[in-house]
């Protein structure tokens, strides 16, 4: 997790921009970089939690394009974390693949 502003609750889910840009995730025992994963793969990871997000109009607006940019991916991950649907992120491809073993 990234550093928090002074006074922010340690219980509030938070994913730093740097972490989001450099993280990897697993799906079907395959590791993908969060920032550049193919769109269908990224959407398959986030779609189950999307109905829980408060601002559905904004979510739909973000997903109307065929490709999400890194800022949109970060925003969606933070929103999912905020409603308790965290995506397991790894610091590197190697770390993600070790989790498969």
Beta strands, then each sheet from edge to edge (+ up, - down):
strand 1: 24-27
strand 2: 30-33
sheet 1: 1+ 2-
end
